[in-house]
Amino acid sequence: MARPRAADHEEKRQAILKQAAELFAAHGYDRASLAMLAKAGNVSKTLVYHYWPDKAALLFDVLAQHLQQLVEIARGAAATTGTPRARLETLAFLLLDAYRDADAVHRVQITCLTLLAPPQQEALRSLERALVAEAAAMVADLHPGLAEDRRLLKPLTMSFFAMLNWHHLWHREQGPLSREDYARMVAALIAEGGGPAARALGPPSGLA
């Protein structure tokens, strides 16, 4: 008979994932060992292996959990009532809120994803594409003329993420601009700037 899970099984797992993200971000995936992780988290190395068979599986879980959370946030925002701009504003705020304590995971995503095996990379990139697709659908709702024009829809969508993803570099929690204020600003820039940008570039040229 299998042993029942401890009551704090998931709590311990989440604590190790958070510590792993911070270690991978600070020391790099190659230099951060499971022994370092166990010591930093004040747990045994055996406990770490209880959750993950190796360091690659741990890295995958760090990124997969974060990306899955973002996809679920985007799908939830897409399902809300209101105007297309209101939904995009909601998505912007919810993503900024999710990013609040995720600086380490962001750095790990940028620097370590390509170190995983191809099947693991593809699984993570599939989540990234799902997140972008949800945002792109909202941008297309704002600017229906862009729905079939990927030369504009994709850059506009990725500009939306760029404004959010680098927010942590300059934002201060006690500063004059709150996350909610900035979310409204980002949504306004996409809503009010996307149309003029499309008109300035004119119709598609047919070139790839």
C-alpha positions, 0 to 999 in steps of 0.5 A: 500500500502506498504511503499517504501524503503528508498534510504539508506535502504541497506546501513543502513542494511550493517552498522548494520550487520558490527556493530553486527559482531564486538559486537558479537565478542567482547562481545559474542552472549549472552551478546551483546544485540540489545540495545547495538547494537543500541547504538553502531551504533547510531540508534534506537532499532526500526530500528534494529527490522525493519530489523530483528525480533530477535537477532538470525535472525541478527546473521544468516544474519551476517554469511549467508551474509559472507559465501555466498560472499565467495561461490560466490568468489570461483565460480567466481575463478573457472570460470576463464581461466588459469591453475588449479594452476592459478585458485587456486592462484586466489581463494587464493588471492580473499579469502584473500582480502575478509578476510581483514576486516572480523576478527570479522565475523570469530570469530563469525562463530567459536564461535556462529554458534552452538548457532543458531537453527538446520535449521539455522545451516544447512543452514550455513553449507551448504554454508561452504560445497559449499565453500569447494567443490569449492576449492576441485574441484580445488585441484583435477584438480591440482592432478587428482589422488586425485579426488576419494581419500577423505583421501587425497583430503579433508585434502589437501583442508582443509590445503589450508583453514587453511593457509588462515584462520589464515593468519590474526593472523600474517600478517601485511599490511606494512610487507614484504609479500603482500597478493598476495605474500602469495596467490602465496605461498599457491597455490605453496604449494598445487600444489607442495606438494600435489603430493609428499604427495600422493606418500608418503602415497601410495595407499588407504588401504580401511580403513575408 
